[in-house]
Amino acid sequence: MLHRPWQKPLTGWLVVFSIMATTAAAVAIARVEPSRLVTGFEKTIKFWRAIFSPNWDLTVLGLKLLGETLFMAIVATALAVPVAAALSFFAARNLMQGPIARPVYVLLRMIGSFTRSVDAIIWAIIFAVWVGTGSFAGVLALWIHSIVDLMKLYGEQIEAIDPGPVEAITATGANRLQVIRYAVIPQIINPFLSFTLYRWDINVRMATVVGVVGGGGIGFRLYQYLRGWAFPEATVLTIIIVVMVWAIDWLSARLREKLA
């Protein structure tokens, strides 16, 4: 079919018009009002003055809340590791062969994928309604998320092991538990520890976030200060959080390097 020369410019203009119309509609729907950048400038000045005038009297309380947040991450990770490690052997394709084992593997993977798709904040809200706001709700949210995340990481590591030792141990007539004990576990110890440190690093960060929705710790108090426009106090907690995240990230990276 022949195309007339004037059709190409017309098509280009239609595309441009469509993009402009879509952008204009998006601006209207999103209620983008650039004028508010000017009208709200005075409030912004007050905000930055408060930010650069931190209330250092809150430092002791901030450190106590920091300790609570760190222990939330430690408890959630410590309780998740044994559960995730046990489930990971059932979530490894190379260990779950056969008419009974295969459906168990598929079901476990499906449950893990669904649970992992629900953000930790949502779990924190669920548990805050269930057990009340506070650190316990935050620990439960991090615990659930850590189990399914570590189960996936552990399981994938088991699937990546060298099959040679497994075949050799199996050839001797060893049962499934003996194969795991002597052929699988020696190959996965260091990766498991590395994944655990990585997850603890994530939990430290997430413990602050889940606190915003009632999970306790420093995040919950930070949200209260921000909601009440207590910016000098919020600044102190923010500084403590930033230093904590930097220190944990550095420590976790160094430890994982040694395990690699």
N, C-alpha and C positions, 0 to 999 in steps of 0.2 A: 504494500500500500504506500502510495506517494504522500509525503508530508509537505505541505505548503510552507514556504520560508517564513511567513508571518506567524505561523503557529508556535514556533519556538519562543519568540519574545513574549507572546501571549501567555504561554505556559509559565514562563519565568515570573511574569507579573502576578499571575494567579497564586503562585507559591509564596511570593513576597506578601501579597495581600492576606493570604491565609495565616502566615506567621504573625503579621501585625495584628490581625483581628484576634487571634488566639492569645497573644500577649496582652492586648487591651482587656480582654475578658478575664484573664488571670489576675491582672492588676486590680480590676474591679471586685472580683470575688475575694481576693486576698486582702482587700481593703488597704492597699499600699497608699500611704499619704505622706509624701516627702515633706510637706509643710510642717508636719509635726517635729521634724528634725530641728526646725527653727524655734517653734513655740515651746518645745520642751528642753531647750538648751540650758535655761536657768537651772532646771532641776538636775541636769547632768553635772553642772558645776558643783552644786551642793553634794552630789553623789561622790564625785572624785575628791572633794575636800574631806569627806567622811572616810573614804577609802584610805587616804594618806594620813589619817589621824587615828591609827589603831588604838584600841583600848587594851594596853598590855596587862592590865590587872586581870584579864581573863585567861592569861597564859596557863596558870595552874589548873584551872578547870578544863581548859582545852587539852592539856596533856592527859588528864584523867579520862576524858572522853576519847582521846586517841588510844589510850590503853584498852578501853572497852572495845573499840573498833578492831584493834589488832587481835584481841582475844576472840572476837566473833569470827574473824577469818581463820584463826588457828583451830578453833573448835570445829567449825564447819568442814575444814579440810581434813582434819584428823579423823572425824567420824565418817567422812565420805570415802576415804582411801580404802579401808578394808572391804566395804560394800562394793565399791567400783572394781577393786581387784578381783573379788570373787566372781562378779558378774561378767568381767571381761573375758574370762575363759569360755563362757557360753556365748559371747558376742564375737568370737573369732571364727571365721569361716573355715579355716584349715583344721580346727579341732572339732567342729560341729558338723560332721558328715553322717549320713544315715537317715532312715525314714523318721526317726523320732527326734534326733538332734537337730536336723535341718529346720523343721518348723519352730523349734524353740529359739534358734538363732534369729530367724526372720522376725518372730514376734518380739523378741528382746530389742532388736534393732529398730523396729517400728515404734515401740514404746519410748525408746531413747530419743529418737528423732522428734517425736511429738513433744515430749517433756522439754527437750532442749530448745525447741522453737518458741516456747513460752518464756519470755524474758524474766530475769530474776526479780525485776521490780514488780511484775504481776504476781509472782509467787510471794513476794513480801506483803503485798496487799492482801492476798488470800489468807496468809498466816496471821497477819495483823488482825483481820476480822475473826479468825479462828481462836487464837490464843491471846489476843490483845496486843497493843503496840508495845515495842520495847526490843531489847536485844535478842530475846528468844525467837521472836518472829523473824528477825534478820538472819539468825543462825540457821533456822529451818529453811529459809529461802535459798541461802547460799549452799546449804547441805544438799538439797534436792538438785540444784543446778550443777553442783560439783560432781555428784554421783554419775549423772548421765554424760557429762563432758569427759570425765576421767575414764569412764567405761569405754567410750568411743576411742579415746587416745590409746588406752591400754590394749584394747582389742585389736586396733590397727597395728600396734607394735608386735603383738603376738602373731598376727598374720604375716608379718614381714621377717620372721625369724628364719634362720637357715634350716631347711628341712632335713639336712643330713643327719644331725644327732637324733632327731625324732625318729627317722626311719631306722637308724641303728639300734636305738633302745627298743623300738617296737619289735624288731626282728628277734630280739632275745626272749620275746614272750611277755614283756612287761605290760601291766594293765595301764589304763588311761591315767590314773593318778601318778604312777611311777614315771610315765613318759613326761608328764608335766613337771614333776619334781626334778628329774635328772636331765631332761633335754630342753625344756622350755624356760623354766625359771632362771637358770644361769645366764640365759641370753637377754633377759628382760629386766634384770635388777636395776642397772644404771638408767636405762630409758624411763622406767617407772618412777624412779626418784626424781629425774629431771622434769617429767610431766607433773609430778606432785608439787615441786617448787614453782613451776610455771602457774599451776592452778592456784596455789597460795598467793602468788603475786596478784593474780586476777581478783581473788577474793578480797584482798586488802582494799583494792580500788572499789570493788562492787559493794563492800560493806558500807562505804561512805554513801554510795548512791541509794542503796535500799533503805538507809536510814531516813532519807527524805520522805518516804511514804510510810513511815512508822516503824522502821526496822531498828531503831535505837542507834546508839553510838554518836559520834561527832556529826554525822550527816543530819541526824534529826534536829540537833540543836542549831546547826548552821541554817537549816531551813526555817526554823522558828525566828532566828535573828533577821534573815532576809525578808521574811514575811512581815516582820514588825519594823522594817526599815532601820534596824540597828546595825548600820554598816561598819562602824568602828569595831564592834564585837565580831561581826561576820568576817572582817578582814583578818583578825588574829587567827580564827579557826581555819580560814582559807590558807594562810601561810603555813600553819601546822600541817595541814593536809598535803600541801605541795611538797614540803620537806619530807614528810613521811613517804609519799609515793616515790619520790626521787631516791631516797635511801633504800627502800624495799626493792625497787627496780634494779639498783646497782648491786645489792647483795644477792638477789636472785640470779642475776646474769653471771656474777662471778662463780657462784656455786654450780650453776648449770654448765659453765665452761669446764669446771673440774670433773664433772660427771660425764662429759662428752667423750 
